[in-house]
Amino acid sequence: MSDPLLSVGQLAERSGLPVSTLHFYERKGLIASSRNAANHRVYRRDTLRRVTIIKVAQSAGVPLATIALALSSLPGQSVPDAHDWARMSEVWRDDLSERIEALTALRDKMDDCIGCGCLSMKRCPLVNDDDHLAAQGSGPHLL
């Protein structure tokens, strides 16, 4: 039977991530290790599944803080099962849908602006004559 623990190098090789990223995930509380007799970090094999879920969520644009919050809702350092994944991804899916809508709207507004050279100030969605939007605080308000 294979060893139930993986060294940090083995986990890095299996996950395709650098060791430094795994150490970063550990500092952020996303994964956990223990120490062997030689005082080296070792990880349970199921940590590989947690790392995979982190990678998938990150590739979808889910912030690490959001991932950490979702994983912290699991008992201990348990590995998410199909039910847990469905629950987490449903929340993330809603957020992703909102971001997709916002990005689509931004893209559609930019279609009118790209290459125009601001020659049509009457219909430009970025116009802010006399800085009238300052009263709404900092940041973009029209996009």
Residue pairs with C-beta under 8 A, 6 or more apart in sequence:
4 44
4 45
5 34
5 36
5 42
5 43
5 44
5 45
6 14
6 42
6 43
6 44
6 45
6 47
6 48
7 40
7 41
7 42
7 43
8 19
8 22
8 23
8 33
8 40
8 41
8 42
8 43
9 19
11 22
11 43
11 47
11 48
11 51
12 18
12 19
12 21
12 22
14 48
15 22
15 48
15 51
15 52
15 55
17 51
17 55
22 31
22 51
25 31
25 51
25 54
26 32
26 33
26 41
28 64
28 68
29 68
29 72
30 50
30 54
30 64
30 67
30 68
30 71
31 43
31 47
31 50
31 51
31 54
31 77
32 43
32 47
32 77
33 41
33 42
33 43
33 47
34 41
34 42
34 43
35 41
35 42
36 42
44 77
46 79
47 77
47 79
49 79
49 80
50 71
50 77
50 79
50 80
53 67
53 71
53 80
53 85
53 88
54 64
54 67
54 71
57 66
57 67
57 70
57 88
57 92
58 64
58 67
60 92
60 96
61 96
61 99
62 92
62 95
62 96
66 92
66 95
70 88
70 91
70 92
71 80
74 80
74 84
80 88
105 143
106 143
109 125
109 143
112 120
112 123
112 124
112 125
113 124
113 125
113 126
116 124
118 124
121 127
125 142
125 143
126 142
126 143
128 142
133 141
133 142
